[in-house]
Amino acid sequence: MTFSPDPRLCNALAPRSIAVIGATEDPNKVGGRPLHYLKRFGFSGAVYPINPRRKIIQGMQAYASLAELPETPDVAIVAVGQDAVADVIEQCATRAIACVIVMSSGFGETGSAGVQRQTALVQHARRLGVRLVGPNAQGVANFQTGAVMNFSTMFMEIEPEDGPVAIISQSGAASVMPYAMLRERGVGVRYLIASGNDADASVCELALAAAVDPAIRVILLYIESLADPAMLAETARLAISRGAAVIALKAGRSVQGAKAAASHTGAMVNDDIVVDAFLERHGIWRAADVHGLVNAVELYLALPPRPADSLVVMSHSGAVGVLCADAAETLNLPLTALAPAVVRSLADIMPSFATAQNPVDLTASLMTQSGMYAATLNTLATDPQADMFLIGVPVAGPGYDVQGMATDTATFAANTGKPAVVSAPQASVRQVFRSAGVPVYAHETDAINALHQWSRHGILMRQASARDQLEAAAASVLALPNRTSHFLSEDESLAVLATADIPTVPYVLCRNADEALTAWRALGQDVVMKACSAHIPHKSEHGLVFIGLDSEQQIVDAWKQCTQRVAALQVPFDGVIVARRVSGRREFALGVRQDPAFGTVVMIGDGGKYVEALRDFVVLLHPFSQDDVIAKLNTLRIAPILAGVRGEAPIDLDTVAHTAVALARLASSHPRDITSIDLNPLIVGDTGSAGWAVDAVIERCKEQA
């Protein structure tokens, strides 16, 4: 499904005329600061202050009401008390104003009464056909046109400049913090939107409106709740299709952070690990903090992200090289081994006491040997394995041709089309490189982190583009058993899985001891017996699983105990499952659930009863491929074991991947029937040996139970 941006919101980002309702003379008040900014930053459109008690406000003609205006504004700013907002929205609708920025607070961020007030306001606005940004919104700014409809004090302190970046945030502070950090680095921003409570137009929808602008190359998001993930997915798809990138800071990872996010904007908090899977699936980089949100932006603007593996570090300090190597290894970003021919060429350029290996140490000879810096860079460029370059400049003063180094670095990057960043602790040195168009950082760890993010984000973006072509193939539509229980029995669950092309353990449903004995003989006389009842989804908790039965008497005894224990529970009883006891190299747990926001979610982890405690699992969102599953499994902590250690054969991950894809298709094809599927364990052996789903529970949707 694709979405088109709402033209009412697009017009609000680039308005030709603006009304300010609740306008005031005082530029330090919410109703006064937007007027001040519109004048200060050169907005050339019409501005209409609305205040029935004033004729002139901040040198502009004021109007008593919207009805007196000579035209219909593209957008209105509302800065009135909470009790008056609904009436003002109605007045806007009467005047055919299509979008309103509600700066007024006292709504969903204040508690249950505020939530009710906000819900009523949104319903009222939608009936009238008016889009809302807010309430509790700090506002919208377009620094290209000077349409700064925002009351933050930040723009009084840090002058805006137009640039290829859009910042969209639920929080006012979280919008201006990255703005300030980018401006400090000389990066301009075109759009800055602080949407507040996201009651109507969400961060995701506003991001889509900004992404339509072809000049935008980086979109930065601060999100406290993902109420509209499909819109964000479309934003990412549109951005990636033209080489732009989306970086998101999603708050609420921790328990306390989630609580704080909910209280801040009245946000409904999402399951964080599912959010991770969603962002990754759609090629959106998730930042850990505000610093991480902006750290790589200079590099993104120098060169759009793309996959890269190998790093070359060059400095005139051996210590910087070592520090960079350590930081890179921590991020699993390998330093490439230079080709022998490149090493020989470097040795011819550099003094004998320099290091012609990666990391390359030019030594202090950089001061005295003119041309060595450019020659070294040009030689490194001939190594086909070198994808990324970090130049450390820990000290530069008299004797160092900093301007020449900056020019050479910029030329090198332009000629090779490869990313080259600089770390330099001296602000004056950074300014020279930045003026030459070279991404520069105060700390080598920030430079390494930027390169790591740039390259890994490039992988995510490429995978997202390929995944957009992936058809969400449906499983065969199945008629689930007509039961009143909330769960299917194990027999019914395994039968459904088998129909969905999932390998299941050989078993027989037995209704008496004689049938159990017959099954025991047929299955090889080493079996497991389990009670079968849709009302007992977790049998081991009730002592209803009997393992290693290898004699007739054990079968009969197990049957008796099973029937007695089920009778004590007073639930319907279908009989017992007698299943072949299978073994393998590894057990996996697979779980599927239907998420109201993100669709079909699949979890895969190390099997057994400790899966939740150890939390060594991965999450994918349907649709995905078997290759996607295997790539995710290789990120588990147990991945080295799965690959085979000490001469062991690798584990059969193909069976795990096949099963995960089949489960996802099954659940997504029955969204109104299946709430969740729990398959634990899936037992697999060596590569190519296949496997068995040993136990499974399918949970039905409540309305179907």
Protein Blocks (a to p, Z undefined) as FASTA:
>chain_A
ZZdddfklmmmmmcfbdcdehiafblkbmklmmmmmmmmnopabdcddddfkbfbgghia
cdfbfklpcbdcfbdcddddfklmmmmmmmmmmnopabdcdfbghilmnojklmmmmmmm
mmmmmmnopacedehiabjcdfknopacbfbfklmmmccdddfbdcddfbfklmmmmmmm
mmmnopacfbdcdehjommmgfklmmmmmmmpmkbmbdcdddfbdfblmlmmmmmmmmmm
nopacddddehkbmmlmmmmmmmnopacddfklmmmmmmmnopacdfbfklmmmmmmmmm
mpccdddfbdcdddfbfklmmmmmmmmmmnopacddddfklmmmmmmmpcfkbccbdcdd
ebjmlmmmghklmmmmmmmmmpmklmbdcdddfbccehiafklmmmmmmmmmmmnopacd
dddfblklmmmmmmnopacdfbfklmmmmmmmmmmmmmmmmmmmmmmmpccddddddddd
ddfbfbdcfklmmmmmmmnopacddddddfbfklmmmmmmmnoopacdddddfklmblml
nopacehiabfklmmmmmmmmmmmmmmnopacfbjcdddddddfbdcdddddddfklopa
dddddedjklmmnopacdddddddfklmmmmmmmpmklmmmnogehiacddfklmmmmmm
mmmmmmmmmmmlmmbdcddddddddehkapadfbdcddddfklZZ
